[in-house]
Amino acid sequence: MNTGVGHDEVDWNEDGALRAALGRTAEEVGLALPEPDGTSGSLAVYVDAGSGRRVTVYPWGGRRQVFEVGFQLKGPRLAFGRTGDLAEVVRATAAWTDGVRLEETRARAPFVRFRPWALAHEQEPLGKVELTWSLKLDRIHMPPFDRHPRAHAVLAAAYAQPVLRGLMPVNSHYNLWFSTSVEEPGKARVGHVLLPYDEGCYGVWNRGEPIARTETAEEAVALVVAALPEGLGPAS
């Protein structure tokens, strides 16, 4: 394993330690990285200003030789991964900030992970509503959200309903509600709120009061759909 440092005793939470190690590793493997994006602390952030491509690297687990890497394109995180190999981090960072697409970035650094929607968004940016749904549904595949299957079940059941799929989904403490506004969802709430952890059931609430509790997420979502105003259009 090429770590870019001579030992595993580095305190990666020390300000600048990771950025310095990545710089040394880039020199060793003969690749160029953008200048770190003025970050302090343990983070290392690299941005290509022209394309909006961003890579964020941070130590996962303190002194452990494991790093989590996120890949963004003009805002949303399209891919992520963990590796203990700083050379692999450098290869992925150099590729992504140089404009290499997701599949080729993964070919150069196999630790990179992404979901099918990210490939579609990379080809042609998704609309705000569809992108928001994709990001929220995708979290079940990424820690720590993979520990919350009930919250994911509510999202998946709601997404299966066309009328809800056209609305902006909004989460608060894993609860789910909907809005007809893309830019200001808090000002255009519509319908009931879904609670995935309501006394062991799936709860349906309105204005702070319980409407029903169900055994399945699908039953709870059906109650929300039934109570929506007629002729409700997609969020705008």
MIMARSE-652304 format. One record per residue: residue in three letters; x, y, z of N, C-alpha, C in turn. Coordinates in steps of 0.001 Angstrom, whole numbers, plus 500000, padded with zeros to 6 digits. Layout:
ATOM   type      n.X      n.Y      n.Z     ca.X     ca.Y     ca.Z      c.X      c.Y      c.Z
ATOM    ALA        X        Y        Z        X        Y        Z        X        Y        Z
...
end
This chain:
ATOM   type      n.X      n.Y      n.Z     ca.X     ca.Y     ca.Z      c.X      c.Y      c.Z
ATOM    MET   500841   498801   500000   500000   500000   500000   500871   501242   500000
ATOM    ASN   500603   502142   499063   501351   503400   499000   500570   504463   499756
ATOM    THR   501079   504864   500903   500368   505841   501714   500870   507247   501510
ATOM    GLY   502012   507406   500905   502580   508734   500738   503298   509215   501983
ATOM    VAL   503269   508436   503056   504003   508763   504277   504707   507492   504731
ATOM    GLY   505679   507653   505588   506498   506508   505944   505987   505690   507099
ATOM    HIS   504860   506018   507674   504373   505287   508840   502897   505565   509006
ATOM    ASP   502278   504852   509929   500852   504998   510187   500585   505744   511486
ATOM    GLU   501577   506492   511985   501425   507154   513269   501026   508611   513134
ATOM    VAL   500692   509053   511939   500320   510453   511726   498964   510722   512384
ATOM    ASP   498870   511861   513057   497580   512312   513574   496886   513074   512448
ATOM    TRP   495984   512403   511752   495363   513011   510581   494414   514141   510932
ATOM    ASN   494088   514287   512198   493255   515422   512615   494073   516693   512821
ATOM    GLU   495371   516579   512742   496226   517754   512883   496063   518649   511657
ATOM    ASP   495960   519943   511900   495730   520903   510818   496803   520783   509742
ATOM    GLY   496382   520492   508510   497295   520467   507380   498004   519160   507133
ATOM    ALA   497897   518180   508043   498656   516937   507889   498227   516180   506637
ATOM    LEU   496924   516079   506405   496441   515329   505247   496783   516040   503948
ATOM    ARG   496635   517355   503923   496950   518104   502704   498434   517959   502341
ATOM    ALA   499289   518015   503358   500726   517861   503107   501038   516463   502585
ATOM    ALA   500423   515438   503169   500679   514065   502733   500186   513837   501312
ATOM    LEU   499043   514413   500973   498534   514274   499607   499451   514984   498611
ATOM    GLY   499972   516144   498997   500909   516854   498132   502156   516041   497867
ATOM    ARG   502713   515417   498918   503911   514592   498751   503616   513373   497878
ATOM    THR   502447   512782   498103   502080   511595   497328   501896   511937   495859
ATOM    ALA   501285   513097   495585   501114   513521   494197   502464   513651   493491
ATOM    GLU   503443   514196   494183   504790   514309   493606   505379   512926   493346
ATOM    GLU   505176   512005   494274   505732   510657   494144   505160   509930   492930
ATOM    VAL   503870   510095   492671   503239   509363   491575   503210   510168   490281
ATOM    GLY   503727   511398   490327   503840   512196   489112   502537   512790   488612
ATOM    LEU   501651   513142   489529   500385   513761   489152   500279   515150   489770
ATOM    ALA   499511   516017   489112   499312   517373   489614   497918   517511   490202
ATOM    LEU   497828   518082   491395   496551   518387   492031   496342   519896   492033
ATOM    PRO   495074   520351   492005   494841   521786   492200   495338   522205   493584
ATOM    GLU   495546   523492   493763   495886   523985   495090   494727   523707   496048
ATOM    PRO   495015   523267   497279   493928   523073   498244   493099   524338   498382
ATOM    ASP   491820   524164   498561   490867   525279   498507   490791   526048   499826
ATOM    GLY   491928   526504   500331   491948   527351   501522   491351   526713   502750
ATOM    THR   491354   525398   502809   490720   524687   503906   491639   524636   505121
ATOM    SER   491058   524744   506296   491814   524561   507529   491366   523261   508184
ATOM    GLY   492060   522864   509219   491688   521649   509922   492147   520411   509179
ATOM    SER   491422   519297   509368   491852   518016   508822   491378   517787   507399
ATOM    LEU   490499   518624   506875   489982   518443   505524   491026   518802   504467
ATOM    ALA   490885   518159   503311   491616   518561   502114   490577   518698   501005
ATOM    VAL   490452   519896   500439   489439   520171   499417   490132   520690   498165
ATOM    TYR   489788   520091   497027   490379   520481   495749   489236   520797   494782
ATOM    VAL   489336   521958   494105   488250   522431   493252   488811   522863   491901
ATOM    ASP   488119   522458   490839   488382   523020   489529   487349   524111   489299
ATOM    ALA   487780   525355   489334   486847   526480   489297   486045   526521   488003
ATOM    GLY   486641   526108   486911   485949   526188   485636   484764   525252   485528
ATOM    SER   484909   524034   486005   483851   523027   485867   482983   522878   487110
ATOM    GLY   483440   523394   488247   482700   523205   489491   482902   521835   490103
ATOM    ARG   483874   521091   489607   484158   519776   490175   484961   519934   491465
ATOM    ARG   484544   519217   492491   485155   519353   493815   485411   517974   494401
ATOM    VAL   486541   517836   495053   486868   516615   495796   487155   517007   497238
ATOM    THR   486511   516326   498167   486735   516553   499594   487281   515271   500203
ATOM    VAL   488409   515386   500885   489055   514236   501517   489154   514511   503008
ATOM    TYR   488798   513528   503804   488996   513709   505241   489295   512369   505898
ATOM    PRO   490018   512395   507007   490352   511143   507692   489114   510543   508324
ATOM    TRP   488951   509275   508146   487799   508566   508707   488296   507710   509863
ATOM    GLY   487992   508154   511059   488412   507386   512221   489676   507894   512894
ATOM    GLY   489941   509215   512776   491048   509788   513540   492404   509333   513039
ATOM    ARG   493133   508578   513868   494494   508161   513519   494517   506968   512561
ATOM    ARG   493395   506376   512302   493368   505235   511397   493729   505671   509981
ATOM    GLN   494425   504788   509269   494878   505096   507923   493749   504789   506923
ATOM    VAL   492631   505488   507074   491501   505346   506165   490975   506742   505863
ATOM    PHE   490665   506980   504607   490231   508309   504188   488931   508186   503394
ATOM    GLU   487998   509088   503692   486753   509138   502918   486870   510277   501914
ATOM    VAL   486446   509997   500689   486590   510943   499597   485227   511145   498941
ATOM    GLY   484833   512409   498777   483575   512730   498119   483824   513511   496841
ATOM    PHE   483026   513231   495819   483185   513851   494513   481911   514613   494163
ATOM    GLN   482031   515919   493981   480882   516776   493706   481000   517415   492324
ATOM    LEU   479835   517736   491758   479779   518460   490498   478748   519567   490637
ATOM    LYS   479213   520816   490791   478339   521983   490934   477300   521755   492029
ATOM    GLY   477728   521249   493152   476830   521106   494299   476689   519689   494808
ATOM    PRO   475875   518841   494160   475591   517530   494734   476773   516583   494702
ATOM    ARG   476843   515730   495704   477875   514697   495738   477425   513536   494862
ATOM    LEU   478184   513260   493818   477830   512208   492876   478445   510859   493238
ATOM    ALA   479547   510883   493962   480235   509639   494286   481024   509821   495568
ATOM    PHE   481395   508691   496170   482235   508733   497367   482952   507397   497476
ATOM    GLY   483849   507303   498409   484527   506039   498662   485497   506167   499812
ATOM    ARG   485982   505032   500290   486971   504999   501357   488147   504136   500931
ATOM    THR   489319   504577   501294   490530   503832   500973   491623   504198   501960
ATOM    GLY   492563   503295   502138   493732   503584   502953   494947   503926   502125
ATOM    ASP   494768   504067   500815   495871   504288   499890   495842   505727   499392
ATOM    LEU   496764   506547   499877   496788   507947   499465   497093   508106   497974
ATOM    ALA   497845   507189   497401   498102   507261   495964   496806   507091   495188
ATOM    GLU   495934   506224   495674   494642   506028   495028   493766   507282   495176
ATOM    VAL   493843   507912   496339   493128   509177   496540   493612   510226   495543
ATOM    VAL   494913   510308   495368   495498   511287   494436   495053   510996   493010
ATOM    ARG   495084   509730   492600   494677   509389   491239   493227   509784   490981
ATOM    ALA   492357   509506   491948   490951   509850   491789   490749   511362   491777
ATOM    THR   491439   512062   492670   491297   513517   492757   491796   514190   491480
ATOM    ALA   492943   513761   490997   493486   514342   489774   492567   514088   488591
ATOM    ALA   492011   512883   488517   491121   512547   487397   489853   513392   487437
ATOM    TRP   489216   513443   488586   487924   514142   488687   488079   515633   488444
ATOM    THR   489061   516261   489048   489234   517708   488866   489746   518046   487469
ATOM    ASP   490245   517037   486750   490715   517264   485386   489606   517026   484353
ATOM    GLY   488391   516703   484840   487263   516548   483926   486957   515133   483507
ATOM    VAL   487618   514143   484097   487367   512749   483757   486001   512330   484309
ATOM    ARG   485245   511574   483531   483907   511164   483951   483967   510085   485027
ATOM    LEU   482799   509841   485633   482731   508958   486792   483268   507560   486504
ATOM    GLU   482841   506959   485413   483239   505575   485159   484745   505465   484946
ATOM    GLU   485335   506431   484250   486777   506397   484049   487518   506715   485346
ATOM    THR   486955   507611   486165   487564   507893   487473   487605   506616   488304
ATOM    ARG   486524   505853   488277   486506   504584   489026   487493   503583   488437
ATOM    ALA   487658   503601   487122   488637   502695   486505   490046   502997   486996
ATOM    ARG   490338   504268   487232   491665   504648   487715   491809   504450   489217
ATOM    ALA   490688   504505   489934   490710   504370   491399   489479   503557   491815
ATOM    PRO   489591   502229   491887   488414   501358   492071   487629   501556   493367
ATOM    PHE   488153   502303   494318   487395   502526   495558   486202   503457   495353
ATOM    VAL   486154   504183   494233   485096   505160   493982   483771   504443   493747
ATOM    ARG   482718   504920   494433   481396   504311   494341   480372   505362   493919
ATOM    PHE   479426   504954   493087   478340   505853   492708   477148   505015   492279
ATOM    ARG   475993   505682   492202   474739   505027   491843   474341   505419   490416
ATOM    PRO   473424   504669   489793   473066   504954   488396   472588   506371   488144
ATOM    TRP   471862   506983   489103   471356   508332   488874   472502   509323   488671
ATOM    ALA   473651   509054   489302   474781   509975   489178   475302   510008   487741
ATOM    LEU   475291   508865   487066   475699   508829   485668   474741   509644   484804
ATOM    ALA   473438   509531   485095   472455   510305   484335   472638   511801   484575
ATOM    HIS   472878   512189   485828   473056   513600   486163   474327   514155   485529
ATOM    GLU   475353   513313   485439   476599   513741   484829   476401   514018   483332
ATOM    GLN   475562   513213   482672   475303   513399   481245   474447   514631   480985
ATOM    GLU   473377   514768   481770   472463   515904   481646   471873   516190   483018
ATOM    PRO   472137   517363   483597   471709   517640   484968   470222   517376   485189
ATOM    LEU   469929   516664   486260   468552   516391   486631   467880   517661   487131
ATOM    GLY   466549   517721   487026   465807   518817   487615   465930   518800   489126
ATOM    LYS   465654   519930   489760   465871   520059   491207   465068   519030   492001
ATOM    VAL   463811   518802   491615   462982   517848   492356   463533   516433   492199
ATOM    GLU   463799   516028   490957   464305   514684   490717   465668   514478   491377
ATOM    LEU   466508   515502   491331   467819   515393   491963   467687   515239   493473
ATOM    THR   466787   515998   494071   466581   515899   495520   466118   514507   495914
ATOM    TRP   465152   513964   495172   464706   512592   495440   465869   511612   495291
ATOM    SER   466652   511753   494233   467758   510824   493999   468762   510857   495143
ATOM    LEU   469108   512052   495597   470065   512179   496687   469541   511559   497971
ATOM    LYS   468274   511787   498265   467703   511245   499502   467582   509721   499444
ATOM    LEU   467118   509193   498327   466986   507746   498197   468350   507064   498197
ATOM    ASP   469348   507749   497694   470691   507193   497578   471357   507000   498927
ATOM    ARG   470894   507723   499943   471613   507711   501218   471603   506350   501899
ATOM    ILE   470637   505483   501536   470593   504164   502169   471835   503355   501826
ATOM    HIS   472540   503745   500754   473736   503029   500337   475006   503603   500966
ATOM    MET   474864   504657   501778   476029   505341   502323   475904   505468   503837
ATOM    PRO   476974   505164   504564   476949   505398   506003   476905   506889   506292
ATOM    PRO   476270   507333   507409   475613   506513   508429   474147   506228   508132
ATOM    PHE   473648   506704   506983   472210   506578   506699   471795   505144   506408
ATOM    ASP   472764   504256   506141   472424   502868   505881   471918   502155   507127
ATOM    ARG   471987   502831   508259   471474   502243   509503   470019   502622   509767
ATOM    HIS   469358   503217   508778   467981   503687   509000   467040   503163   507907
ATOM    PRO   466817   501860   507892   465973   501282   506836   464526   501751   506885
ATOM    ARG   464006   502086   508066   462608   502531   508137   462442   503902   507480
ATOM    ALA   463377   504786   507706   463323   506092   507052   463420   505936   505539
ATOM    HIS   464264   505012   505096   464378   504765   503663   463094   504158   503110
ATOM    ALA   462456   503288   503874   461209   502666   503417   460132   503717   503164
ATOM    VAL   460075   504741   504010   459102   505822   503810   459424   506587   502534
ATOM    LEU   460690   506902   502327   461092   507602   501103   460746   506788   499861
ATOM    ALA   461074   505501   499883   460838   504649   498716   459350   504507   498432
ATOM    ALA   458539   504355   499476   457096   504227   499276   456499   505519   498740
ATOM    ALA   456999   506663   499214   456501   507952   498720   456912   508175   497265
ATOM    TYR   458140   507816   496939   458633   508003   495568   457839   507158   494579
ATOM    ALA   457296   506041   495031   456514   505161   494153   455175   505779   493763
ATOM    GLN   454768   506850   494455   453503   507519   494152   453767   508710   493234
ATOM    PRO   453252   508708   491993   453561   509794   491045   453272   511183   491580
ATOM    VAL   452175   511362   492307   451836   512694   492783   452858   513195   493800
ATOM    LEU   453393   512301   494636   454403   512693   495608   455773   512832   494946
ATOM    ARG   456039   512018   493948   457313   512093   493245   457497   513442   492566
ATOM    GLY   456408   514129   492268   456494   515443   491651   456662   516581   492640
ATOM    LEU   456572   516289   493936   456728   517306   494972   458137   517272   495547
ATOM    MET   458527   518370   496189   459827   518403   496857   459745   517619   498166
ATOM    PRO   460597   516606   498331   460636   515887   499607   461532   516628   500600
ATOM    VAL   461068   516728   501829   461831   517441   502857   461910   516549   504092
ATOM    ASN   463122   516368   504614   463327   515574   505823   463648   516454   507013
ATOM    SER   463155   516050   508164   463509   516676   509431   463551   515583   510481
ATOM    HIS   464749   515268   510993   464922   514182   511963   464317   512886   511431
ATOM    TYR   464541   512609   510153   464077   511414   509449   462588   511422   509147
ATOM    ASN   461843   512401   509663   460454   512559   509253   460427   513121   507831
ATOM    LEU   459319   512885   507121   459239   513277   505719   457963   514060   505465
ATOM    TRP   458108   515208   504806   456945   515967   504364   457226   516517   502975
ATOM    PHE   456238   517235   502406   456310   517592   500992   455967   519059   500779
ATOM    SER   456462   519579   499644   456261   520987   499342   456014   521166   497846
ATOM    THR   455259   522203   497509   455026   522543   496108   456023   523583   495601
ATOM    SER   456954   524010   496468   457944   525017   496079   459327   524386   496002
ATOM    VAL   460010   524614   494885   461358   524102   494720   462359   524938   495516
ATOM    GLU   462231   526245   495455   463216   527140   496059   462959   527424   497532
ATOM    GLU   461700   527463   497950   461368   527761   499346   460372   526729   499867
ATOM    PRO   460814   525496   500033   459888   524425   500425   459191   524665   501756
ATOM    GLY   459861   525370   502672   459244   525595   503974   458023   526486   503931
ATOM    LYS   457868   527257   502859   456743   528181   502749   455566   527604   501981
ATOM    ALA   455708   526375   501483   454630   525800   500664   454408   524340   501017
ATOM    ARG   454361   524057   502296   454113   522681   502730   452725   522244   502323
ATOM    VAL   452606   520965   502004   451316   520430   501605   451180   519007   502146
ATOM    GLY   449989   518687   502641   449725   517323   503094   450240   517026   504493
ATOM    HIS   450155   515749   504832   450549   515290   506158   452056   515020   506228
ATOM    VAL   452508   514748   507441   453911   514423   507696   454015   512944   508032
ATOM    LEU   455041   512298   507490   455284   510876   507741   456388   510708   508771
ATOM    LEU   456121   509916   509805   457090   509657   510863   457464   508177   510836
ATOM    PRO   458688   507833   510476   459057   506414   510376   459278   505728   511721
ATOM    TYR   459434   506517   512787   459693   505925   514095   458654   506415   515103
ATOM    ASP   457410   506133   514836   456319   506606   515688   455796   505444   516527
ATOM    GLU   456372   505277   517721   455981   504217   518644   456034   502844   517975
ATOM    GLY   457079   502614   517198   457250   501333   516545   456447   501162   515281
ATOM    CYS   455663   502172   514922   454856   502121   513713   455307   503223   512762
ATOM    TYR   454604   503317   511640   454775   504441   510725   453637   505415   510998
ATOM    GLY   453997   506621   511403   452983   507583   511807   452632   508561   510709
ATOM    VAL   451388   509006   510725   450911   510073   509840   450390   511179   510740
ATOM    TRP   450988   512361   510618   450639   513476   511492   450255   514699   510668
ATOM    ASN   449452   515562   511295   449081   516826   510662   449006   517907   511726
ATOM    ARG   449770   518978   511509   449794   520110   512443   450061   519665   513884
ATOM    GLY   450999   518750   514026   451404   518302   515348   450489   517300   516006
ATOM    GLU   449476   516835   515288   448529   515880   515847   448576   514579   515060
ATOM    PRO   448488   513420   515757   448515   512141   515043   447212   511898   514276
ATOM    ILE   447346   511449   513045   446194   511071   512228   445998   509567   512257
ATOM    ALA   447114   508835   512105   447046   507372   512086   448429   506799   512312
ATOM    ARG   448454   505525   512705   449694   504761   512766   449465   503465   512009
ATOM    THR   450434   503099   511183   450275   501929   510330   451440   500971   510529
ATOM    GLU   451250   499745   510044   452296   498738   510156   453336   498866   509057
ATOM    THR   452936   499418   507923   453872   499504   506802   453993   500940   506309
ATOM    ALA   455115   501219   505657   455325   502537   505069   454332   502790   503946
ATOM    GLU   454004   501759   503177   453074   501913   502061   451694   502338   502534
ATOM    GLU   451247   501784   503649   449936   502170   504189   449944   503629   504634
ATOM    ALA   451022   504048   505280   451114   505434   505735   451122   506391   504549
ATOM    VAL   451886   506056   503522   451958   506916   502341   450604   506994   501651
ATOM    ALA   449870   505899   501585   448547   505905   500950   447612   506888   501646
ATOM    LEU   447719   506997   502963   446889   507959   503695   447275   509389   503346
ATOM    VAL   448564   509637   503162   449009   510972   502774   448478   511328   501391
ATOM    VAL   448580   510399   500460   448106   510648   499096   446603   510924   499085
ATOM    ALA   445857   510144   499847   444400   510295   499865   443963   511654   500382
ATOM    ALA   444778   512273   501220   444400   513553   501822   444902   514764   501040
ATOM    LEU   445617   514560   499950   446130   515688   499171   445002   516413   498445
ATOM    PRO   445141   517715   498234   444135   518471   497476   444026   517931   496050
ATOM    GLU   442848   517975   495486   442665   517527   494122   443373   518457   493144
ATOM    GLY   443847   517897   492055   444493   518693   491026   445847   519251   491400
ATOM    LEU   446476   518672   492427   447773   519172   492874   448832   518899   491811
ATOM    GLY   449496   519920   491356   450507   519778   490318   451889   519575   490912
ATOM    PRO   452888   519385   490058   454251   519197   490566   454811   520489   491146
ATOM    ALA   455857   520329   491938   456511   521481   492545   457125   522360   491463
ATOM    SER   457130   523667   491742   457700   524600   490778   458451   525707   491522
end
